[in-house]
Amino acid sequence: MNFTEGEYIYVNKPYRMTSFGALAFVRTRVSRRVGVKRVKIGHAGTLDPLATGVLILCTGKKTKEIERLQLHTKEYTATLQLGATTPSYDMEHEVDATYPTAHITRELILQTLEHFKGDIQQVPPEYSACKIGGDRAYELMRKGKDVALTSKTVHVDEIELTDFDAEKMLMSIRVVCGKGTYIRSLARDIGRALNSGAYLTALCRTRVGDVRISDCLTIDAFSEWLDQQEIETTK
């Protein structure tokens, strides 16, 4: 492998690690293995800290492919807690409001999900990396400042209910979508469409383009995998 010339590395990002943290972990070890101070590396699409799954890392000249890779279709699995909301639409923050759920049935959920297929309007989460005047939205929120994000058109190819626990009011979905789709915002909007609330309790990116989670290395296995690679260097 020639990491300086350019390689793709597929990582299954662990829970509570940032995408940059996963990148830094890999870069430190690759740089040491190659024998340079800092190998050029970037990732093709951020995952939230509380999400797991496919993170494509590009090294060397392959970093020029990042923009193209970000356009690829993505697949996610997610679990939503119905009847409550949090400020970040996931478990990063505590529940800030609760809502009725007695009216929610599997049939109602199935009917509601149909409205989230195709081109839809979506407002990104206030706790996100979206930029407002040069500042990240989540940074402004943490400083107690007001954040007003505008809706944008995103595309959902497929959305299906994979499980529903009526007692715990937990529903699981599989989503295939295009660039820029926030699954946290999707959870928020599904909760509202059900005349209730919802937030994510689990999120996994299972595919980016043709790269599936089964193709990915875990962080724990990365060093051993790297030790087994034959390394070439560009002269």
C-alpha positions, 0 to 999 in steps of 0.5 A, spaced: 500 500 500 502 506 498 499 511 503 502 517 500 500 516 493 493 515 495 489 509 499 482 508 501 481 506 508 474 504 511 473 504 518 467 502 522 467 509 527 465 507 534 460 510 539 462 516 542 468 517 538 468 523 533 469 522 526 476 527 526 478 522 532 477 516 528 481 520 523 487 522 527 487 515 530 488 512 523 493 518 521 498 517 527 499 510 526 499 510 518 504 516 519 508 512 524 508 506 519 510 510 513 515 513 517 513 521 515 511 526 520 504 527 517 500 523 512 495 527 508 488 524 510 481 526 510 474 523 511 468 523 506 462 525 510 462 526 518 458 522 522 455 524 529 459 522 535 453 518 537 453 514 531 457 508 528 458 505 522 462 507 515 467 512 515 471 512 508 478 515 509 482 518 503 490 518 504 495 522 499 492 524 492 485 520 494 483 526 498 481 529 491 476 524 491 472 526 497 467 531 494 465 525 489 465 520 495 460 525 499 455 525 493 454 517 494 448 514 496 448 512 504 444 507 508 442 508 515 439 504 520 436 508 526 432 507 532 427 512 535 424 513 541 417 516 540 413 521 545 419 525 547 424 530 544 431 532 546 435 539 543 440 535 539 434 530 537 439 524 540 441 522 546 447 527 547 442 532 551 437 530 556 429 530 554 426 537 554 419 535 553 414 529 552 408 528 548 402 523 548 403 516 544 397 513 546 394 514 539 400 511 535 400 504 532 404 501 527 399 502 521 399 510 523 407 509 523 407 506 516 402 511 513 406 517 516 413 514 513 410 514 506 410 522 506 418 522 507 420 518 501 422 522 495 424 529 495 423 532 502 424 539 505 429 538 511 431 543 517 438 541 519 439 540 527 441 546 531 446 542 534 450 540 527 456 542 523 452 547 519 456 554 518 452 560 520 457 566 518 463 562 519 461 559 525 459 552 526 451 552 529 453 547 535 458 552 537 453 557 537 448 553 541 453 551 546 455 559 547 447 560 548 446 564 542 440 563 537 441 559 531 436 559 525 437 554 520 433 554 513 430 548 510 433 545 504 431 539 499 434 532 501 432 526 497 430 519 501 430 513 496 427 508 501 425 508 508 422 502 511 419 500 518 424 494 521 421 494 528 416 497 532 415 496 540 408 499 542 410 498 549 416 502 549 414 506 543 421 504 540 421 504 532 427 502 528 427 504 521 432 503 515 433 509 510 437 510 504 438 517 502 442 522 498 447 527 500 446 532 506 440 528 509 440 528 517 437 522 520 436 526 527 432 531 523 428 526 520 427 523 527 424 530 529 420 530 523 417 523 524 415 525 531 412 531 529 408 528 523 405 523 528 403 528 533 408 526 538 415 527 539 421 523 537 429 522 538 434 518 536 437 512 541 441 509 536 444 510 529 449 506 524 451 508 517 451 501 514 453 503 507 456 509 503 456 507 495 458 500 494 462 500 501 458 496 506 459 496 514 462 489 513 468 492 509 470 496 514 475 495 519 474 496 527 478 501 530 481 496 535 483 491 529 486 497 525 493 497 528 494 489 527 491 490 520 496 495 518 502 491 521 500 486 516 500 491 510 506 491 505 508 499 505 510 502 499 513 509 499 513 514 493 520 516 491 
